Amino acid sequence: MDVQIVYVIVGNMDSLYGAMLRLSIRSLRYHHPDAQVKIITDSETYAELVSRQSRFLEEGFVIIDVPEEMTIMQRSRFLKTSVRQHIAGDFLFVDTDTIIAAPLDELDCITDDVSLVIDRHMDYHVDHPYVLGLFRKAGFASDPGLPYFNSGVMLVRDTPIAHRLYQTWHSYWLKSQFNGVPMDQPALCAANHDLGYIIHELPARFNTMTATPLGFCSYLPQACLIHYFNENHFPLRQHVLAAIRHDDAVVGWRKLLIRYPRTIGVSVFSMGDMDILRHGMRLHPLSQGGLSWGRWLWVIWLWVTSKVVSLFIR
C-alpha cells in the first residue's frame, strides 16, 4: 500500500482516545507492517509524549500550533480540518475509533481527488431535519439533495482540488464553531456544496460504520475498515481498554467480533435502530441491493450473540 495513513490526536494519551489510537495502529500493522503512519498533534500533547518516552514516538509526528484558548475537542477539529496543508503526498485520514479489518491495497487504485463514504450508510442528505438544523445554525447554504458524508475516513490525493477543499473546509469550520456548531462534518459538506460537489463516494467497505445495524451488516462480510463511533457506544470503552491491557489487540475483525461480541453486538443494536424508526431514514442505494441471505444471517448472528452476551455482561 502506497497511501500513507494519517491520524489526529490531542490531549492525555492515557485516555480512551489514546487506547483507541494504539488499537487502530496495531490492527493496521497486522495487515500492513510497513505502512507509513503520521500522527498530527499539538505541541502540548507531543511534549507529554516526550516526557513519558511513549511508544507512540516510534511513529512519525507532525506538530502543529493551535490557539491556546481552544478546548481539546476544538483543537482536534482545528487539526483535522487542516491536515492537507501539513502532509505531503496522498493520504488516508482515519479517526482513532477504527479497526483495520483487511488489507487496504485497493485504495492505491482509487484516483479521485477526495473520496468519502456517505454518513451511516444511509440515504442521508442535508435536508434531514437534524443536519438541516446544524447547517442553519452554522450559517451555511445548501441544496436539498446535498449528500452528507462521514469525515472519519478520507482518501485524499495531493492535488489542487483537494487543497482547495481543505482550505475552504477549515475556514468554514472556524465559522461553524464560532456559531456554536463544533462538529466538522457540516462545514465539510458545505464546502463540498460551494466548490461544486468535488467529493466522490468511497466504497463503503473502507468505512464500515456501526451506527446503523442494517448498513453495517450489509457491508460487514467485505469490511476493510470498521468505524465504531466511540461517542455513541459507551460499552466499547471497557472492551477497547481491555484489549490494550491484555496486549491482545485485534488480529482482524473476526477475532474482535468473537472476543468482544458486545462491542459490535449490543453497542450496534442498542443504537442505530432507533434512528431508522424515529427519522424514517432508509439505506443508501448502494447498501440496499447488498443484503443477501448470507448477510441477513450475519445480522441474525450478531443480534443473537449480542443478546446472549448481554445477559452475562452488565
PyMOL commands that set and color helices and strands:
alter all, ss='L'
color gray80, all
select helices_A, chain A and resi 16-31+43-52+55-58+72-80+83-85+105-109+119-121+129-138+160-178+185-194+204-206+213-222+230-232+236-245+253-259+261-264+266-269+273-279+285-288+293-310
alter helices_A, ss='H'
color red, helices_A
select strands_A, chain A and resi 4-8+37-41+60-63+91-94+98-100+114-118+149-156+200-201+208-209+225-227
alter strands_A, ss='S'
color yellow, strands_A
deselect
rebuild
show_as cartoon
